[in-house]
């Protein structure tokens, strides 16, 4: 294994954790970590929060110091784009025409911001996505130049809301436009949507739902956002937060199996035995949920990195993590565990002002918990989901009982019942 080379394409959370995990699991060969971003690999969650508001340099948010890569003999190749994978020759080609051979290849290519088909959206200098450190730097610069600091955020998902919260800290006037009839409509229940709608409005964010943007016009003093129903909104800066596009083009061109992401097995191995894939760009089978899922979360990428490192070193371990996510907005911390898709009932447990949890059930099976400023509900909910424990619903919604008193014994129903 000493003379072998492991090439990792993508140096975000998944790729970086994989590189270091490979060393811990015993990989003695060369490790080459490649990324198109020229910056030393950095944390992504702070981009829409502290990095946007702090004015700090991206180096402060580095995942690891440069010395750590040198110590573990991990070669960084930053600012380079991989153009092609030749799985027959086991080679990759870079945009500078360099060809690199590999013994093991890992795709941690992630995703990029979705830029919707809106007339005028490519207007230079006023419309920005937020996916990379460079995007944040461009947004900060545009806001600092703006005459009135009027910002329109297009998209009412978690990224749009986090951006709105950060911009209010920068004292910007923020308008948020959502195409659906409520914010967070694709990811959570109406109850949580209502809470965050009220939270943001109380902080001065102007939220408008059922607003489909069809055109952006550049004016001399203000830019005009025109919606399908004729409504017009004005802004100095426009930020797009409507979703992502998976970076699967390399995998697809190489002939790997693609289905809503790069399809991987229980060890994160693709349809080619020498190629693995991890993170947002992958689609894997979940033993817990008994179906294929694709997750967009840092923890999923990190967990898959550990499983892949073990597999490459001959220590196969099935990937079966329970998904979890979080979102920080103002002084509110939302922790989510499990997947609420297909829920038939949601129960609200109120603890106090701005401290509550929502419990999502399919029949009697707990699917997910969304906890607002309530770490205990998150922790106990995680345990109940992992172990298929039964929940006494009457005790759960009654805050006179401790949550643990509502969690009784191992459930008898399966996740697919």
Secondary structure, DSSP 8 states (H G I E B T S, - for coil): -TT-EEEEE--SHHHHHHHHHHHHTT--SEEEEEES--S--B-SGGGGTHHHHH---GGGGBSS-HHHHHHTTEEEEES--EEEEETTTTEEEETTS-EEE-SEEEE---EEE-----BTTT-TTTEEE-SSHHHHHHHHHHHHH-SS-EEEEE--SHHHHHHHHHHHHTT-EEEEE-SSSSTTTTTS-HHHHHHHHHHHHHTT-EEE-S--EEEEE--SS-EEEEETTS-EEEESEEEE-S-EEE--HHHHHTT--BSSSEE--TTSB-SSTTEEE-STTEEEEETTTTEEE----HHHHHHHHHHHHHHHTT---------EEEEEETTEEEEEEE--TT-SEEEEEEEETTEEEEEEEETTEEEEEEEES-HHHHHHHHHHHHTTEEE-HHHHT-TTS-HHHHEEEE--S-TT-
